[in-house]
Amino acid sequence: ALKENGDIESVSETIELQNYRTTVGDTDAGKAIKDEIEDLNALLAAYNNGVLKPRE
């Protein structure tokens, strides 16, 4: 590039560092699991409060 008086292209790469460890709870799958746990807890509470009857 210098002999031909051409432009020198530079390449930059930005890397973002995190101050914390990414866990499953931080992902979309983790959010889905948390939502399912909340639904199951609500179902359990309804069963314990007598709103839902056991199947016979």
mmCIF entry with sequence, helices, sheets and N, C-alpha, C, O atoms, coordinates in Angstrom:
data_MODEL
# 
_entry.id   MODEL 
# 
_entity.id                         1 
_entity.type                       polymer 
_entity.pdbx_number_of_molecules   1 
# 
_entity_poly.entity_id                      1 
_entity_poly.type                           'polypeptide(L)' 
_entity_poly.nstd_linkage                   no 
_entity_poly.nstd_monomer                   no 
_entity_poly.pdbx_seq_one_letter_code       ALKENGDIESVSETIELQNYRTTVGDTDAGKAIKDEIEDLNALLAAYNNGVLKPRE 
_entity_poly.pdbx_seq_one_letter_code_can   ALKENGDIESVSETIELQNYRTTVGDTDAGKAIKDEIEDLNALLAAYNNGVLKPRE 
_entity_poly.pdbx_strand_id                 A 
# 
loop_
_entity_poly_seq.entity_id 
_entity_poly_seq.num 
_entity_poly_seq.mon_id 
_entity_poly_seq.hetero 
1 1  ALA n 
1 2  LEU n 
1 3  LYS n 
1 4  GLU n 
1 5  ASN n 
1 6  GLY n 
1 7  ASP n 
1 8  ILE n 
1 9  GLU n 
1 10 SER n 
1 11 VAL n 
1 12 SER n 
1 13 GLU n 
1 14 THR n 
1 15 ILE n 
1 16 GLU n 
1 17 LEU n 
1 18 GLN n 
1 19 ASN n 
1 20 TYR n 
1 21 ARG n 
1 22 THR n 
1 23 THR n 
1 24 VAL n 
1 25 GLY n 
1 26 ASP n 
1 27 THR n 
1 28 ASP n 
1 29 ALA n 
1 30 GLY n 
1 31 LYS n 
1 32 ALA n 
1 33 ILE n 
1 34 LYS n 
1 35 ASP n 
1 36 GLU n 
1 37 ILE n 
1 38 GLU n 
1 39 ASP n 
1 40 LEU n 
1 41 ASN n 
1 42 ALA n 
1 43 LEU n 
1 44 LEU n 
1 45 ALA n 
1 46 ALA n 
1 47 TYR n 
1 48 ASN n 
1 49 ASN n 
1 50 GLY n 
1 51 VAL n 
1 52 LEU n 
1 53 LYS n 
1 54 PRO n 
1 55 ARG n 
1 56 GLU n 
# 
_struct_asym.id          A 
_struct_asym.entity_id   1 
# 
loop_
_struct_conf.conf_type_id 
_struct_conf.id 
_struct_conf.pdbx_PDB_helix_id 
_struct_conf.beg_label_comp_id 
_struct_conf.beg_label_asym_id 
_struct_conf.beg_label_seq_id 
_struct_conf.pdbx_beg_PDB_ins_code 
_struct_conf.end_label_comp_id 
_struct_conf.end_label_asym_id 
_struct_conf.end_label_seq_id 
_struct_conf.pdbx_end_PDB_ins_code 
_struct_conf.beg_auth_comp_id 
_struct_conf.beg_auth_asym_id 
_struct_conf.beg_auth_seq_id 
_struct_conf.end_auth_comp_id 
_struct_conf.end_auth_asym_id 
_struct_conf.end_auth_seq_id 
_struct_conf.pdbx_PDB_helix_class 
_struct_conf.details 
_struct_conf.pdbx_PDB_helix_length 
HELX_P HELX_P1 AA1 VAL A 24 ? ASP A 26 ? VAL A 24 ASP A 26 5 ? 3  
HELX_P HELX_P2 AA2 ASP A 28 ? ASN A 48 ? ASP A 28 ASN A 48 1 ? 21 
# 
_struct_conf_type.id          HELX_P 
_struct_conf_type.criteria    ? 
_struct_conf_type.reference   ? 
# 
loop_
_atom_site.group_PDB 
_atom_site.id 
_atom_site.type_symbol 
_atom_site.label_atom_id 
_atom_site.label_alt_id 
_atom_site.label_comp_id 
_atom_site.label_asym_id 
_atom_site.label_entity_id 
_atom_site.label_seq_id 
_atom_site.pdbx_PDB_ins_code 
_atom_site.Cartn_x 
_atom_site.Cartn_y 
_atom_site.Cartn_z 
_atom_site.occupancy 
_atom_site.B_iso_or_equiv 
_atom_site.pdbx_formal_charge 
_atom_site.auth_seq_id 
_atom_site.auth_comp_id 
_atom_site.auth_asym_id 
_atom_site.auth_atom_id 
_atom_site.pdbx_PDB_model_num 
ATOM 1   N N  . ALA A 1 1  ? 0.822   -1.182  0.000  1.00 0.00 ? 1  ALA A N  1 
ATOM 2   C CA . ALA A 1 1  ? 0.000   0.000   0.000  1.00 0.00 ? 1  ALA A CA 1 
ATOM 3   C C  . ALA A 1 1  ? 0.868   1.248   0.000  1.00 0.00 ? 1  ALA A C  1 
ATOM 4   O O  . ALA A 1 1  ? 0.523   2.235   -0.650 1.00 0.00 ? 1  ALA A O  1 
ATOM 5   N N  . LEU A 1 2  ? 1.991   1.227   0.717  1.00 0.00 ? 2  LEU A N  1 
ATOM 6   C CA . LEU A 1 2  ? 2.839   2.411   0.762  1.00 0.00 ? 2  LEU A CA 1 
ATOM 7   C C  . LEU A 1 2  ? 3.545   2.648   -0.565 1.00 0.00 ? 2  LEU A C  1 
ATOM 8   O O  . LEU A 1 2  ? 3.655   3.796   -0.995 1.00 0.00 ? 2  LEU A O  1 
ATOM 9   N N  . LYS A 1 3  ? 4.027   1.601   -1.226 1.00 0.00 ? 3  LYS A N  1 
ATOM 10  C CA . LYS A 1 3  ? 4.719   1.748   -2.505 1.00 0.00 ? 3  LYS A CA 1 
ATOM 11  C C  . LYS A 1 3  ? 3.786   2.282   -3.576 1.00 0.00 ? 3  LYS A C  1 
ATOM 12  O O  . LYS A 1 3  ? 4.208   3.025   -4.462 1.00 0.00 ? 3  LYS A O  1 
ATOM 13  N N  . GLU A 1 4  ? 2.526   1.906   -3.497 1.00 0.00 ? 4  GLU A N  1 
ATOM 14  C CA . GLU A 1 4  ? 1.555   2.328   -4.500 1.00 0.00 ? 4  GLU A CA 1 
ATOM 15  C C  . GLU A 1 4  ? 0.817   3.590   -4.079 1.00 0.00 ? 4  GLU A C  1 
ATOM 16  O O  . GLU A 1 4  ? -0.122  4.017   -4.751 1.00 0.00 ? 4  GLU A O  1 
ATOM 17  N N  . ASN A 1 5  ? 1.240   4.187   -2.967 1.00 0.00 ? 5  ASN A N  1 
ATOM 18  C CA . ASN A 1 5  ? 0.619   5.399   -2.420 1.00 0.00 ? 5  ASN A CA 1 
ATOM 19  C C  . ASN A 1 5  ? -0.882  5.187   -2.177 1.00 0.00 ? 5  ASN A C  1 
ATOM 20  O O  . ASN A 1 5  ? -1.695  6.090   -2.379 1.00 0.00 ? 5  ASN A O  1 
ATOM 21  N N  . GLY A 1 6  ? -1.220  3.987   -1.743 1.00 0.00 ? 6  GLY A N  1 
ATOM 22  C CA . GLY A 1 6  ? -2.621  3.679   -1.473 1.00 0.00 ? 6  GLY A CA 1 
ATOM 23  C C  . GLY A 1 6  ? -2.965  3.916   -0.013 1.00 0.00 ? 6  GLY A C  1 
ATOM 24  O O  . GLY A 1 6  ? -2.096  4.136   0.830  1.00 0.00 ? 6  GLY A O  1 
ATOM 25  N N  . ASP A 1 7  ? -4.219  3.863   0.244  1.00 0.00 ? 7  ASP A N  1 
ATOM 26  C CA . ASP A 1 7  ? -4.692  4.044   1.619  1.00 0.00 ? 7  ASP A CA 1 
ATOM 27  C C  . ASP A 1 7  ? -4.415  2.786   2.432  1.00 0.00 ? 7  ASP A C  1 
ATOM 28  O O  . ASP A 1 7  ? -4.473  1.668   1.921  1.00 0.00 ? 7  ASP A O  1 
ATOM 29  N N  . ILE A 1 8  ? -4.119  2.992   3.687  1.00 0.00 ? 8  ILE A N  1 
ATOM 30  C CA . ILE A 1 8  ? -3.946  1.885   4.616  1.00 0.00 ? 8  ILE A CA 1 
ATOM 31  C C  . ILE A 1 8  ? -5.247  1.748   5.398  1.00 0.00 ? 8  ILE A C  1 
ATOM 32  O O  . ILE A 1 8  ? -5.693  2.679   6.069  1.00 0.00 ? 8  ILE A O  1 
ATOM 33  N N  . GLU A 1 9  ? -5.826  0.593   5.296  1.00 0.00 ? 9  GLU A N  1 
ATOM 34  C CA . GLU A 1 9  ? -7.082  0.358   6.002  1.00 0.00 ? 9  GLU A CA 1 
ATOM 35  C C  . GLU A 1 9  ? -6.785  -0.223  7.375  1.00 0.00 ? 9  GLU A C  1 
ATOM 36  O O  . GLU A 1 9  ? -5.982  -1.145  7.517  1.00 0.00 ? 9  GLU A O  1 
ATOM 37  N N  . SER A 1 10 ? -7.438  0.326   8.368  1.00 0.00 ? 10 SER A N  1 
ATOM 38  C CA . SER A 1 10 ? -7.285  -0.222  9.713  1.00 0.00 ? 10 SER A CA 1 
ATOM 39  C C  . SER A 1 10 ? -8.608  -0.857  10.132 1.00 0.00 ? 10 SER A C  1 
ATOM 40  O O  . SER A 1 10 ? -9.689  -0.424  9.731  1.00 0.00 ? 10 SER A O  1 
ATOM 41  N N  . VAL A 1 11 ? -8.486  -1.870  10.929 1.00 0.00 ? 11 VAL A N  1 
ATOM 42  C CA . VAL A 1 11 ? -9.669  -2.572  11.420 1.00 0.00 ? 11 VAL A CA 1 
ATOM 43  C C  . VAL A 1 11 ? -9.660  -2.483  12.934 1.00 0.00 ? 11 VAL A C  1 
ATOM 44  O O  . VAL A 1 11 ? -8.672  -2.824  13.585 1.00 0.00 ? 11 VAL A O  1 
ATOM 45  N N  . SER A 1 12 ? -10.772 -2.021  13.485 1.00 0.00 ? 12 SER A N  1 
ATOM 46  C CA . SER A 1 12 ? -10.914 -1.924  14.939 1.00 0.00 ? 12 SER A CA 1 
ATOM 47  C C  . SER A 1 12 ? -12.031 -2.852  15.383 1.00 0.00 ? 12 SER A C  1 
ATOM 48  O O  . SER A 1 12 ? -13.037 -3.011  14.692 1.00 0.00 ? 12 SER A O  1 
ATOM 49  N N  . GLU A 1 13 ? -11.844 -3.451  16.523 1.00 0.00 ? 13 GLU A N  1 
ATOM 50  C CA . GLU A 1 13 ? -12.866 -4.322  17.086 1.00 0.00 ? 13 GLU A CA 1 
ATOM 51  C C  . GLU A 1 13 ? -13.080 -3.908  18.531 1.00 0.00 ? 13 GLU A C  1 
ATOM 52  O O  . GLU A 1 13 ? -12.136 -3.849  19.320 1.00 0.00 ? 13 GLU A O  1 
ATOM 53  N N  . THR A 1 14 ? -14.329 -3.623  18.868 1.00 0.00 ? 14 THR A N  1 
ATOM 54  C CA . THR A 1 14 ? -14.668 -3.222  20.224 1.00 0.00 ? 14 THR A CA 1 
ATOM 55  C C  . THR A 1 14 ? -15.191 -4.437  20.975 1.00 0.00 ? 14 THR A C  1 
ATOM 56  O O  . THR A 1 14 ? -16.058 -5.158  20.482 1.00 0.00 ? 14 THR A O  1 
ATOM 57  N N  . ILE A 1 15 ? -14.670 -4.651  22.141 1.00 0.00 ? 15 ILE A N  1 
ATOM 58  C CA . ILE A 1 15 ? -15.092 -5.769  22.982 1.00 0.00 ? 15 ILE A CA 1 
ATOM 59  C C  . ILE A 1 15 ? -15.699 -5.192  24.250 1.00 0.00 ? 15 ILE A C  1 
ATOM 60  O O  . ILE A 1 15 ? -15.086 -4.376  24.938 1.00 0.00 ? 15 ILE A O  1 
ATOM 61  N N  . GLU A 1 16 ? -16.918 -5.633  24.544 1.00 0.00 ? 16 GLU A N  1 
ATOM 62  C CA . GLU A 1 16 ? -17.602 -5.156  25.746 1.00 0.00 ? 16 GLU A CA 1 
ATOM 63  C C  . GLU A 1 16 ? -17.364 -6.157  26.869 1.00 0.00 ? 16 GLU A C  1 
ATOM 64  O O  . GLU A 1 16 ? -17.639 -7.348  26.719 1.00 0.00 ? 16 GLU A O  1 
ATOM 65  N N  . LEU A 1 17 ? -16.862 -5.675  27.973 1.00 0.00 ? 17 LEU A N  1 
ATOM 66  C CA . LEU A 1 17 ? -16.606 -6.530  29.127 1.00 0.00 ? 17 LEU A CA 1 
ATOM 67  C C  . LEU A 1 17 ? -17.750 -6.395  30.122 1.00 0.00 ? 17 LEU A C  1 
ATOM 68  O O  . LEU A 1 17 ? -18.290 -5.306  30.319 1.00 0.00 ? 17 LEU A O  1 
ATOM 69  N N  . GLN A 1 18 ? -18.108 -7.497  30.740 1.00 0.00 ? 18 GLN A N  1 
ATOM 70  C CA . GLN A 1 18 ? -19.160 -7.486  31.740 1.00 0.00 ? 18 GLN A CA 1 
ATOM 71  C C  . GLN A 1 18 ? -18.534 -7.568  33.124 1.00 0.00 ? 18 GLN A C  1 
ATOM 72  O O  . GLN A 1 18 ? -17.500 -8.207  33.319 1.00 0.00 ? 18 GLN A O  1 
ATOM 73  N N  . ASN A 1 19 ? -19.175 -6.914  34.073 1.00 0.00 ? 19 ASN A N  1 
ATOM 74  C CA . ASN A 1 19 ? -18.699 -6.949  35.453 1.00 0.00 ? 19 ASN A CA 1 
ATOM 75  C C  . ASN A 1 19 ? -19.296 -8.117  36.233 1.00 0.00 ? 19 ASN A C  1 
ATOM 76  O O  . ASN A 1 19 ? -18.992 -8.300  37.412 1.00 0.00 ? 19 ASN A O  1 
ATOM 77  N N  . TYR A 1 20 ? -20.132 -8.894  35.585 1.00 0.00 ? 20 TYR A N  1 
ATOM 78  C CA . TYR A 1 20 ? -20.782 -10.004 36.278 1.00 0.00 ? 20 TYR A CA 1 
ATOM 79  C C  . TYR A 1 20 ? -20.820 -11.222 35.359 1.00 0.00 ? 20 TYR A C  1 
ATOM 80  O O  . TYR A 1 20 ? -20.675 -11.106 34.142 1.00 0.00 ? 20 TYR A O  1 
ATOM 81  N N  . ARG A 1 21 ? -21.013 -12.368 35.955 1.00 0.00 ? 21 ARG A N  1 
ATOM 82  C CA . ARG A 1 21 ? -21.099 -13.618 35.197 1.00 0.00 ? 21 ARG A CA 1 
ATOM 83  C C  . ARG A 1 21 ? -22.525 -13.784 34.676 1.00 0.00 ? 21 ARG A C  1 
ATOM 84  O O  . ARG A 1 21 ? -23.484 -13.634 35.432 1.00 0.00 ? 21 ARG A O  1 
ATOM 85  N N  . THR A 1 22 ? -22.664 -14.089 33.408 1.00 0.00 ? 22 THR A N  1 
ATOM 86  C CA . THR A 1 22 ? -23.974 -14.332 32.827 1.00 0.00 ? 22 THR A CA 1 
ATOM 87  C C  . THR A 1 22 ? -24.457 -15.714 33.263 1.00 0.00 ? 22 THR A C  1 
ATOM 88  O O  . THR A 1 22 ? -23.745 -16.708 33.122 1.00 0.00 ? 22 THR A O  1 
ATOM 89  N N  . THR A 1 23 ? -25.662 -15.756 33.788 1.00 0.00 ? 23 THR A N  1 
ATOM 90  C CA . THR A 1 23 ? -26.246 -17.017 34.239 1.00 0.00 ? 23 THR A CA 1 
ATOM 91  C C  . THR A 1 23 ? -27.448 -17.364 33.365 1.00 0.00 ? 23 THR A C  1 
ATOM 92  O O  . THR A 1 23 ? -27.872 -16.560 32.534 1.00 0.00 ? 23 THR A O  1 
ATOM 93  N N  . VAL A 1 24 ? -27.985 -18.543 33.554 1.00 0.00 ? 24 VAL A N  1 
ATOM 94  C CA . VAL A 1 24 ? -29.158 -18.969 32.790 1.00 0.00 ? 24 VAL A CA 1 
ATOM 95  C C  . VAL A 1 24 ? -30.308 -17.991 33.012 1.00 0.00 ? 24 VAL A C  1 
ATOM 96  O O  . VAL A 1 24 ? -31.072 -17.708 32.090 1.00 0.00 ? 24 VAL A O  1 
ATOM 97  N N  . GLY A 1 25 ? -30.429 -17.478 34.225 1.00 0.00 ? 25 GLY A N  1 
ATOM 98  C CA . GLY A 1 25 ? -31.497 -16.539 34.533 1.00 0.00 ? 25 GLY A CA 1 
ATOM 99  C C  . GLY A 1 25 ? -31.433 -15.255 33.730 1.00 0.00 ? 25 GLY A C  1 
ATOM 100 O O  . GLY A 1 25 ? -32.432 -14.543 33.620 1.00 0.00 ? 25 GLY A O  1 
ATOM 101 N N  . ASP A 1 26 ? -30.280 -14.949 33.171 1.00 0.00 ? 26 ASP A N  1 
ATOM 102 C CA . ASP A 1 26 ? -30.108 -13.742 32.364 1.00 0.00 ? 26 ASP A CA 1 
ATOM 103 C C  . ASP A 1 26 ? -30.494 -13.959 30.902 1.00 0.00 ? 26 ASP A C  1 
ATOM 104 O O  . ASP A 1 26 ? -30.500 -13.006 30.123 1.00 0.00 ? 26 ASP A O  1 
ATOM 105 N N  . THR A 1 27 ? -30.812 -15.176 30.519 1.00 0.00 ? 27 THR A N  1 
ATOM 106 C CA . THR A 1 27 ? -31.107 -15.493 29.124 1.00 0.00 ? 27 THR A CA 1 
ATOM 107 C C  . THR A 1 27 ? -32.610 -15.581 28.890 1.00 0.00 ? 27 THR A C  1 
ATOM 108 O O  . THR A 1 27 ? -33.395 -15.579 29.838 1.00 0.00 ? 27 THR A O  1 
ATOM 109 N N  . ASP A 1 28 ? -33.006 -15.658 27.621 1.00 0.00 ? 28 ASP A N  1 
ATOM 110 C CA . ASP A 1 28 ? -34.424 -15.828 27.288 1.00 0.00 ? 28 ASP A CA 1 
ATOM 111 C C  . ASP A 1 28 ? -34.955 -17.147 27.830 1.00 0.00 ? 28 ASP A C  1 
ATOM 112 O O  . ASP A 1 28 ? -36.086 -17.217 28.311 1.00 0.00 ? 28 ASP A O  1 
ATOM 113 N N  . ALA A 1 29 ? -34.140 -18.190 27.751 1.00 0.00 ? 29 ALA A N  1 
ATOM 114 C CA . ALA A 1 29 ? -34.560 -19.493 28.286 1.00 0.00 ? 29 ALA A CA 1 
ATOM 115 C C  . ALA A 1 29 ? -34.768 -19.396 29.793 1.00 0.00 ? 29 ALA A C  1 
ATOM 116 O O  . ALA A 1 29 ? -35.709 -19.985 30.326 1.00 0.00 ? 29 ALA A O  1 
ATOM 117 N N  . GLY A 1 30 ? -33.908 -18.665 30.480 1.00 0.00 ? 30 GLY A N  1 
ATOM 118 C CA . GLY A 1 30 ? -34.043 -18.486 31.921 1.00 0.00 ? 30 GLY A CA 1 
ATOM 119 C C  . GLY A 1 30 ? -35.315 -17.747 32.277 1.00 0.00 ? 30 GLY A C  1 
ATOM 120 O O  . GLY A 1 30 ? -35.975 -18.079 33.262 1.00 0.00 ? 30 GLY A O  1 
ATOM 121 N N  . LYS A 1 31 ? -35.669 -16.733 31.474 1.00 0.00 ? 31 LYS A N  1 
ATOM 122 C CA . LYS A 1 31 ? -36.906 -15.997 31.725 1.00 0.00 ? 31 LYS A CA 1 
ATOM 123 C C  . LYS A 1 31 ? -38.105 -16.920 31.544 1.00 0.00 ? 31 LYS A C  1 
ATOM 124 O O  . LYS A 1 31 ? -39.063 -16.858 32.315 1.00 0.00 ? 31 LYS A O  1 
ATOM 125 N N  . ALA A 1 32 ? -38.053 -17.770 30.529 1.00 0.00 ? 32 ALA A N  1 
ATOM 126 C CA . ALA A 1 32 ? -39.151 -18.719 30.300 1.00 0.00 ? 32 ALA A CA 1 
ATOM 127 C C  . ALA A 1 32 ? -39.278 -19.686 31.477 1.00 0.00 ? 32 ALA A C  1 
ATOM 128 O O  . ALA A 1 32 ? -40.388 -20.019 31.892 1.00 0.00 ? 32 ALA A O  1 
ATOM 129 N N  . ILE A 1 33 ? -38.157 -20.132 32.007 1.00 0.00 ? 33 ILE A N  1 
ATOM 130 C CA . ILE A 1 33 ? -38.178 -21.041 33.162 1.00 0.00 ? 33 ILE A CA 1 
ATOM 131 C C  . ILE A 1 33 ? -38.751 -20.329 34.383 1.00 0.00 ? 33 ILE A C  1 
ATOM 132 O O  . ILE A 1 33 ? -39.558 -20.906 35.113 1.00 0.00 ? 33 ILE A O  1 
ATOM 133 N N  . LYS A 1 34 ? -38.341 -19.081 34.611 1.00 0.00 ? 34 LYS A N  1 
ATOM 134 C CA . LYS A 1 34 ? -38.876 -18.311 35.743 1.00 0.00 ? 34 LYS A CA 1 
ATOM 135 C C  . LYS A 1 34 ? -40.385 -18.129 35.609 1.00 0.00 ? 34 LYS A C  1 
ATOM 136 O O  . LYS A 1 34 ? -41.115 -18.253 36.593 1.00 0.00 ? 34 LYS A O  1 
ATOM 137 N N  . ASP A 1 35 ? -40.859 -17.832 34.389 1.00 0.00 ? 35 ASP A N  1 
ATOM 138 C CA . ASP A 1 35 ? -42.298 -17.670 34.164 1.00 0.00 ? 35 ASP A CA 1 
ATOM 139 C C  . ASP A 1 35 ? -43.046 -18.968 34.451 1.00 0.00 ? 35 ASP A C  1 
ATOM 140 O O  . ASP A 1 35 ? -44.127 -18.951 35.039 1.00 0.00 ? 35 ASP A O  1 
ATOM 141 N N  . GLU A 1 36 ? -42.469 -20.088 34.034 1.00 0.00 ? 36 GLU A N  1 
ATOM 142 C CA . GLU A 1 36 ? -43.106 -21.385 34.283 1.00 0.00 ? 36 GLU A CA 1 
ATOM 143 C C  . GLU A 1 36 ? -43.148 -21.693 35.781 1.00 0.00 ? 36 GLU A C  1 
ATOM 144 O O  . GLU A 1 36 ? -44.137 -22.238 36.273 1.00 0.00 ? 36 GLU A O  1 
ATOM 145 N N  . ILE A 1 37 ? -42.089 -21.351 36.503 1.00 0.00 ? 37 ILE A N  1 
ATOM 146 C CA . ILE A 1 37 ? -42.062 -21.558 37.957 1.00 0.00 ? 37 ILE A CA 1 
ATOM 147 C C  . ILE A 1 37 ? -43.146 -20.723 38.628 1.00 0.00 ? 37 ILE A C  1 
ATOM 148 O O  . ILE A 1 37 ? -43.822 -21.199 39.540 1.00 0.00 ? 37 ILE A O  1 
ATOM 149 N N  . GLU A 1 38 ? -43.315 -19.475 38.179 1.00 0.00 ? 38 GLU A N  1 
ATOM 150 C CA . GLU A 1 38 ? -44.364 -18.625 38.745 1.00 0.00 ? 38 GLU A CA 1 
ATOM 151 C C  . GLU A 1 38 ? -45.743 -19.235 38.501 1.00 0.00 ? 38 GLU A C  1 
ATOM 152 O O  . GLU A 1 38 ? -46.590 -19.246 39.394 1.00 0.00 ? 38 GLU A O  1 
ATOM 153 N N  . ASP A 1 39 ? -45.962 -19.747 37.280 1.00 0.00 ? 39 ASP A N  1 
ATOM 154 C CA . ASP A 1 39 ? -47.248 -20.386 36.966 1.00 0.00 ? 39 ASP A CA 1 
ATOM 155 C C  . ASP A 1 39 ? -47.479 -21.613 37.840 1.00 0.00 ? 39 ASP A C  1 
ATOM 156 O O  . ASP A 1 39 ? -48.584 -21.822 38.341 1.00 0.00 ? 39 ASP A O  1 
ATOM 157 N N  . LEU A 1 40 ? -46.442 -22.422 38.023 1.00 0.00 ? 40 LEU A N  1 
ATOM 158 C CA . LEU A 1 40 ? -46.574 -23.622 38.855 1.00 0.00 ? 40 LEU A CA 1 
ATOM 159 C C  . LEU A 1 40 ? -46.823 -23.259 40.316 1.00 0.00 ? 40 LEU A C  1 
ATOM 160 O O  . LEU A 1 40 ? -47.596 -23.935 40.995 1.00 0.00 ? 40 LEU A O  1 
ATOM 161 N N  . ASN A 1 41 ? -46.182 -22.205 40.804 1.00 0.00 ? 41 ASN A N  1 
ATOM 162 C CA . ASN A 1 41 ? -46.422 -21.757 42.183 1.00 0.00 ? 41 ASN A CA 1 
ATOM 163 C C  . ASN A 1 41 ? -47.858 -21.270 42.353 1.00 0.00 ? 41 ASN A C  1 
ATOM 164 O O  . ASN A 1 41 ? -48.478 -21.521 43.386 1.00 0.00 ? 41 ASN A O  1 
ATOM 165 N N  . ALA A 1 42 ? -48.392 -20.573 41.343 1.00 0.00 ? 42 ALA A N  1 
ATOM 166 C CA . ALA A 1 42 ? -49.783 -20.119 41.404 1.00 0.00 ? 42 ALA A CA 1 
ATOM 167 C C  . ALA A 1 42 ? -50.729 -21.320 41.394 1.00 0.00 ? 42 ALA A C  1 
ATOM 168 O O  . ALA A 1 42 ? -51.734 -21.329 42.105 1.00 0.00 ? 42 ALA A O  1 
ATOM 169 N N  . LEU A 1 43 ? -50.408 -22.321 40.596 1.00 0.00 ? 43 LEU A N  1 
ATOM 170 C CA . LEU A 1 43 ? -51.218 -23.539 40.546 1.00 0.00 ? 43 LEU A CA 1 
ATOM 171 C C  . LEU A 1 43 ? -51.184 -24.271 41.881 1.00 0.00 ? 43 LEU A C  1 
ATOM 172 O O  . LEU A 1 43 ? -52.215 -24.753 42.351 1.00 0.00 ? 43 LEU A O  1 
ATOM 173 N N  . LEU A 1 44 ? -50.017 -24.358 42.490 1.00 0.00 ? 44 LEU A N  1 
ATOM 174 C CA . LEU A 1 44 ? -49.873 -25.004 43.791 1.00 0.00 ? 44 LEU A CA 1 
ATOM 175 C C  . LEU A 1 44 ? -50.651 -24.248 44.867 1.00 0.00 ? 44 LEU A C  1 
ATOM 176 O O  . LEU A 1 44 ? -51.302 -24.859 45.715 1.00 0.00 ? 44 LEU A O  1 
ATOM 177 N N  . ALA A 1 45 ? -50.582 -22.920 44.830 1.00 0.00 ? 45 ALA A N  1 
ATOM 178 C CA . ALA A 1 45 ? -51.319 -22.112 45.804 1.00 0.00 ? 45 ALA A CA 1 
ATOM 179 C C  . ALA A 1 45 ? -52.821 -22.326 45.640 1.00 0.00 ? 45 ALA A C  1 
ATOM 180 O O  . ALA A 1 45 ? -53.542 -22.431 46.632 1.00 0.00 ? 45 ALA A O  1 
ATOM 181 N N  . ALA A 1 46 ? -53.296 -22.393 44.403 1.00 0.00 ? 46 ALA A N  1 
ATOM 182 C CA . ALA A 1 46 ? -54.722 -22.631 44.161 1.00 0.00 ? 46 ALA A CA 1 
ATOM 183 C C  . ALA A 1 46 ? -55.130 -23.998 44.693 1.00 0.00 ? 46 ALA A C  1 
ATOM 184 O O  . ALA A 1 46 ? -56.210 -24.143 45.264 1.00 0.00 ? 46 ALA A O  1 
ATOM 185 N N  . TYR A 1 47 ? -54.288 -24.989 44.512 1.00 0.00 ? 47 TYR A N  1 
ATOM 186 C CA . TYR A 1 47 ? -54.572 -26.338 45.026 1.00 0.00 ? 47 TYR A CA 1 
ATOM 187 C C  . TYR A 1 47 ? -54.592 -26.329 46.551 1.00 0.00 ? 47 TYR A C  1 
ATOM 188 O O  . TYR A 1 47 ? -55.503 -26.887 47.164 1.00 0.00 ? 47 TYR A O  1 
ATOM 189 N N  . ASN A 1 48 ? -53.591 -25.695 47.167 1.00 0.00 ? 48 ASN A N  1 
ATOM 190 C CA . ASN A 1 48 ? -53.507 -25.653 48.634 1.00 0.00 ? 48 ASN A CA 1 
ATOM 191 C C  . ASN A 1 48 ? -54.656 -24.869 49.255 1.00 0.00 ? 48 ASN A C  1 
ATOM 192 O O  . ASN A 1 48 ? -55.055 -25.156 50.384 1.00 0.00 ? 48 ASN A O  1 
ATOM 193 N N  . ASN A 1 49 ? -55.197 -23.884 48.537 1.00 0.00 ? 49 ASN A N  1 
ATOM 194 C CA . ASN A 1 49 ? -56.304 -23.079 49.052 1.00 0.00 ? 49 ASN A CA 1 
ATOM 195 C C  . ASN A 1 49 ? -57.667 -23.691 48.741 1.00 0.00 ? 49 ASN A C  1 
ATOM 196 O O  . ASN A 1 49 ? -58.699 -23.111 49.081 1.00 0.00 ? 49 ASN A O  1 
ATOM 197 N N  . GLY A 1 50 ? -57.678 -24.853 48.099 1.00 0.00 ? 50 GLY A N  1 
ATOM 198 C CA . GLY A 1 50 ? -58.933 -25.529 47.811 1.00 0.00 ? 50 GLY A CA 1 
ATOM 199 C C  . GLY A 1 50 ? -59.639 -25.048 46.562 1.00 0.00 ? 50 GLY A C  1 
ATOM 200 O O  . GLY A 1 50 ? -60.746 -25.500 46.269 1.00 0.00 ? 50 GLY A O  1 
ATOM 201 N N  . VAL A 1 51 ? -59.029 -24.145 45.823 1.00 0.00 ? 51 VAL A N  1 
ATOM 202 C CA . VAL A 1 51 ? -59.645 -23.661 44.591 1.00 0.00 ? 51 VAL A CA 1 
ATOM 203 C C  . VAL A 1 51 ? -59.660 -24.774 43.548 1.00 0.00 ? 51 VAL A C  1 
ATOM 204 O O  . VAL A 1 51 ? -60.617 -24.900 42.783 1.00 0.00 ? 51 VAL A O  1 
ATOM 205 N N  . LEU A 1 52 ? -58.610 -25.572 43.517 1.00 0.00 ? 52 LEU A N  1 
ATOM 206 C CA . LEU A 1 52 ? -58.529 -26.729 42.621 1.00 0.00 ? 52 LEU A CA 1 
ATOM 207 C C  . LEU A 1 52 ? -58.700 -28.002 43.434 1.00 0.00 ? 52 LEU A C  1 
ATOM 208 O O  . LEU A 1 52 ? -58.143 -28.139 44.523 1.00 0.00 ? 52 LEU A O  1 
ATOM 209 N N  . LYS A 1 53 ? -59.464 -28.912 42.900 1.00 0.00 ? 53 LYS A N  1 
ATOM 210 C CA . LYS A 1 53 ? -59.674 -30.197 43.566 1.00 0.00 ? 53 LYS A CA 1 
ATOM 211 C C  . LYS A 1 53 ? -58.802 -31.251 42.883 1.00 0.00 ? 53 LYS A C  1 
ATOM 212 O O  . LYS A 1 53 ? -58.581 -31.176 41.675 1.00 0.00 ? 53 LYS A O  1 
ATOM 213 N N  . PRO A 1 54 ? -58.305 -32.230 43.639 1.00 0.00 ? 54 PRO A N  1 
ATOM 214 C CA . PRO A 1 54 ? -57.507 -33.298 43.017 1.00 0.00 ? 54 PRO A CA 1 
ATOM 215 C C  . PRO A 1 54 ? -58.368 -34.147 42.088 1.00 0.00 ? 54 PRO A C  1 
ATOM 216 O O  . PRO A 1 54 ? -59.566 -34.317 42.315 1.00 0.00 ? 54 PRO A O  1 
ATOM 217 N N  . ARG A 1 55 ? -57.747 -34.672 41.049 1.00 0.00 ? 55 ARG A N  1 
ATOM 218 C CA . ARG A 1 55 ? -58.451 -35.570 40.129 1.00 0.00 ? 55 ARG A CA 1 
ATOM 219 C C  . ARG A 1 55 ? -58.708 -36.904 40.820 1.00 0.00 ? 55 ARG A C  1 
ATOM 220 O O  . ARG A 1 55 ? -57.908 -37.370 41.632 1.00 0.00 ? 55 ARG A O  1 
ATOM 221 N N  . GLU A 1 56 ? -59.830 -37.498 40.481 1.00 0.00 ? 56 GLU A N  1 
ATOM 222 C CA . GLU A 1 56 ? -60.168 -38.793 41.080 1.00 0.00 ? 56 GLU A CA 1 
ATOM 223 C C  . GLU A 1 56 ? -60.110 -39.891 40.061 1.00 0.00 ? 56 GLU A C  1 
ATOM 224 O O  . GLU A 1 56 ? -60.366 -41.050 40.387 1.00 0.00 ? 56 GLU A O  1 
# 
